Amino acid sequence: MQQLNNLLRGATFFQHAGVSIIYVFMPILAQSLTSNIFEVGLTIASFFLAQILSSLYFGRISDAKGVRLTFIRIGFVSCAVMFGLHYIADNSFYLLLVRLGAGVASGMMVPAMLAYTYESGKDKSKVASVISFHALGWLAGIVAAGVANNEKTIFLISAGLFLAGLAFSAKMPNYTMPKEVESGATKKVIAKNKYLFLSLLLRHIGATSVWTILPLVLTQTFGAKLYEVSMVYVANTATSFILMNLMGTKIRTKNVTKFKIGIGLTVFVFAGMAVMNSWWMAIPCMALVGVTWAFLYIGGSIHLMENNPKSTSTGVFNSTISIANVIGPVVAGSIAFWYNQVAVMYFAVGICVVAFLVSLKIKK
């Protein structure tokens, strides 16, 4: 069991490192290819639009066929190809195409990976520990991007990270789970958990609207270097990793309560960002983001897997995040275009307050 947990940790680590090394600097790359900030928002949104459909479709297929590892391995190979192709995207149209392909590839593997992690752990307290390597992978990817300090080099590193994840998945045992063939399962999962999904959607629209403009605020408004931007995001992922591990052993709060705490605390993140006047002031705000993400991601995903078809429910969970990742950048681009970047922060505060009020309606 310990060996399997280590393989899962390794695969999870490289999966998320491969995504994050590109994610943070995508707004900067997109703006280097187009001067229109609205087009920047659309380019970022395209990845998540593809991920929505991919997570929903492959999450349901994974449950219907009772297999996980096939989708995990195909996902790693596809991600290595699509993220590597970012290297030759030298105009905004090509960048849009590879972002769509990368969204399909990554969406294929996320629900299956979460379900495999949950099903393989006889000791459910270890699940949070394995999932914490999401955050550690993001941390490593962000640090690697800062060290590379080159928008082109990071694409090749990303492809290599996915291939390393594939090597770990090749050693994982191939379980066959009972097939979930009930018709309309996705609709039933959504109806049963509508307040959870709605509060997650609203919170993450606010969050992704800020993430779209934050790298630009840090670099253009406050003069931060790429490695300083990395430092800001490391505060997020390091805090999240530590807290997720504590959830596996020390923090025994009910999963629904964890989710609500994560939603509610997000309000204070963006209130702080709205008044910052130097790049380093984003560091404590992002550390609090790590706290909120640990609570809502662990609490929300494990609550769903305990009470619903696992890959289907986590597919909806991650598709909800992806829907917000489509809407948020478009909202951010629109607000920043018509008003200013600080207005995006205030928008995030308001919508996160609404998200918390909705989360209070979730039944325990």
N, C-alpha and C positions, 0 to 999 in steps of 0.2 A: 504493500500500500504506500509506504514512504517513497519507494522508487517511482511509482506512478504519479504521486503528488509532485515530485521533483520534475518529472517529464512535463506535466501539465503547467507547472510554474514556468519552465523554460519556454514552452510553446506560447503560452500567454504573454510572457515578457517580450519575445521577439515579434509577435503579432502586433502588439500595441506600440512597440518602439518603431516598427516600420511605418506605421500610420503617423505617429506624432512628429517624426523628424521632418515631415513635409508640412503638417497641419499648421504649425505656428507661423511659418514664414510664407504660407500661401498668399495672404493678402499683399505682402510686399512683392512677391513674384508676379502676381496677377497685375498689380499696378505698374510693373516694369514693362508690361506688354500692352496696356491700355491706360490712358490717362483719365478715363471715365470711371468714377468711383461706383456708379451704379452697375457697370459691367463687371467690376471687381466682385460686387455682391452676387451677381448672377453666376459667375464662374465658380465661386465657392459653393453656392447653393446647388450647382449641378451634381456635385459628388454625392450630396445627401439625398437628392431626388432619386438618383439611381439606387442608393442604399436602402431607401424606404421600400421600394418594390422588391428588391432582392431579399431583404430580411423577411418580409412578409411571405414571399413565395417559398423560399428555401427553408424557412423555419417551419412552415406547415408541411412541406414535403419530407423534411427530416423526421417529424413525428409520424407521418403517415407510413413511412417505410421502416421506421424503427432503427435508423442508422444515423450516426453522427460523424464518425471518423472520415468517411468518404468526402463529405462536404468540407470538413476541416482541411484535408490534404489538398483537394482541388482549389480551395480558397487560397492556400498559401502559394501554390504555383501561379494562380491567376494574378494574385497581388504582386508577386515578384515581377511578372511581365508588365502589368499595367503601371505600377509605380515607377518601374525602370524607364518606361516609355516617356515619362515626364521630361527626361533628359533631352529629347529631341523636339519637344514642343516649343517652337520658336515664334509662335504667334498666338493670339487669343483664341482662334478657332481650334487649333490643334490642342491647346491646353484644355479647352472645354471638352473635347472628345476623350482625352485620356482621363480627365476627372470623372466622366460618366463611366468609363470602363473600370476605373479603380473603385467607384462606388458599388458597382455590381459585384465585383470580386470580394470586397471586404464584407458586404452585406450577406454574402453566402455563408460565411464561416462563423460570424459572431453568435447567432442563436445556437448553432450546433455546439460550439465551444462551451458556452455557458451550461447547456443541458448536459453535455458530457462530463463537465466538472462536477455538477450536482449529483449526477447518477453514479459516478465512480467513487464518491466519498462516503464510506460507511460512517465516518465521524463527520457530521455536518458542520461542526465547528471549524473543520479544516477548509471548508468551502470558501469562507471569507478570506482565509490566508492565501489560497490560490488566486482568488479574484484580485487580491491586493497587488498582484504582479501586473495587472492592467496599469496601475498607477506607476509602478516601478519602471515598466516599459516606456511609459510616456516620459518619465523623468530622464531615462537614458537617451531616448530619441531627441528630446529638447537639448540636452547637454551636447550630444553628438552634433546637432545642427549648429549650435553655438561655436563648437570647436572647429568644425569644418569651415564655417563662416563663408560659405559659397553656395549660392542657390542651385547650381548645377550638380556639384559633388554630392549633395544630400540625396539626390534621386538614385544614384548608384548605390549609396550606402543603404538606402531604404530597401532596394531589391535584394541586397545581400542579407539584410535582417530577416526578410520573409523566407529566404532559402534556409537560414539557420533554424527558423521556426519549423519549417518542413522536416528538417532532420530530426527534431525532437518528436514531432508527431508520427514519424515513421516507426518509432519504437513503442508507441502507445498501443495497448491491446484494443482490438476491434470488437466492441460490445454490440450485440443486437438486442434492442429493447422492445417491449410490447408495442405493437402498432396502434397508433391513435387514429382511427379511420372514421370517427364520428363526423357526419356532415355538418357544415356550419360552425365548426369548432372556433374558428377565428372570430366570427360575429359574437358567439357566446362569451368568449374571453373578454372581448371589448365591452360588451354590455355589463358583465359581472363586475368589471374593474374600471368603469367609466370615470369615476372621480380620481382614481390614481393616475390614469392615463392623461386626463384633462389637466390636472395640476402639474404633472411632469411636462406636458406640452407647453403650458404657459410659462413655467419657470425657465424652461430651456430656450424659448423664444427670446426672453429677456437676456439670458446668458449669451446666446450665440450672436445676438445683435451687438453686444459689447465686444465679444471676441473678434468680430469682424473688423472693428475700428481700433481696438486696443493696440495692436502692433504699430499701426500708423500713428496713433497718439504718442506712443512711447518714443518712436524714432523721429517723427517729424516735429511734434510739438515740444517734446522734452529733450530731444537730441540723444536718445539712448542708442548705444551701439548694439549690434546683433547679439554679442555675448551678454550684454546687460538685459536685453529682452529675454534671453534664455534664463538668466538668474530670476527674473520675475516669475516665469512659468515653473521653474524648479520648485519654488516655494509652494506652489499648488500641489504638484505631484508627490513631493516628499512628504508633505503633511497627510495627503490622502493615503499613501502607502502605509505609513505608521499607524494611522487610525483604523484602516481596514484590518490590519493584523491584530490590533487590540480587540476588534469586534469578534474575532474568532476565539478569544480566550477570556477577555476581561469584561467587555461591554455586553450585558445580557438584556438590554432593552428590547421590547417586542419590535419585530421588523416593521410593522406599520408605523409605530411611533418613531423609529429611526427615520423613516421616509419623510414624515411630517416635519421633524426637526431639520432635516436637510433642506426642505423647501423653505421653511420659515427663515432660517439663518441667511439665506441668499440675499434677502432684502438689504441686510447691513453691508454686504460686499459692495453693491453698486452705489449705495449711499456714500460709502467711503471713496470710491473711485470718482464720483462726481465732484469732489472737493479737492482732489490731489493736485499739487502744483509742481511735482518733480517725479521723475521716473521711478525712483526708489520707493516712493510712497505706495506704489502698486504691490510691493512685496507682501506687507501684512494683509492686504486685501486678498491677494491670491492664496495666501496661507489659509485664510478663512474659506475660500472656495474649495480647497482640499478637504476641509472638514465637512462642508455641505455635500460635496460629491460622494464622500465615503458613506455618509449616513443615508443619502437618498438612493444611491446605486445598490449598496448591499441590502438595505431594507426593502427597497422596491422589488428587486429581481428575485431575492430569496422568498419573499412573501408570495410572489406570483408562482414560482416553481413549486412551492408547497401546496398550492391550492388549485392549480390549473395544469393542462398539458404543457410540459416544460419548454420544449423548443418553440411551440406556437406562441405561448405567452411571452417568452423572452424575445421572440421575433417581433411581436407587437410593441413590446417595451422599447426595443432598440429602433424600431421604425418610428415610434413616437418621437424619440430623440432626433432621428433623422429628419422628420417633418419639421421640427423646430429649427433644425440646421438649414433647412431650405428657406423657411419664412424669415428667420432672424437676420441673415445677411441682406435680404431684400429690404426689410424694414430699416436696418441700419444704414444702408446706402441711401434710402429715400429720406430719412430724418437728417442725416448728415449733409445731404445735398441741399435740402430746403431750409434747414435751420443750422445746426452745428453739431460737433461731435459730443459735447457735454449733454446735449438734449437726448442723445442715445442712452446715456447713463440714467437720466431721470425717467425715461420710458421704461427701462429695465426695473427700476425700483417699483414703479407703479404696477407693472404686470406681475411681478413676483409677490406683491402683497395680495393680489387677486388669487394667484396660484396657492398661496398658503391658506386662504379662506376656503378655497375649493377642497384642499386636502383634508380639512377638518371634517368633511362629510364621508370620508372613507371609513367603512366599518372595520372593526378589529376582528 
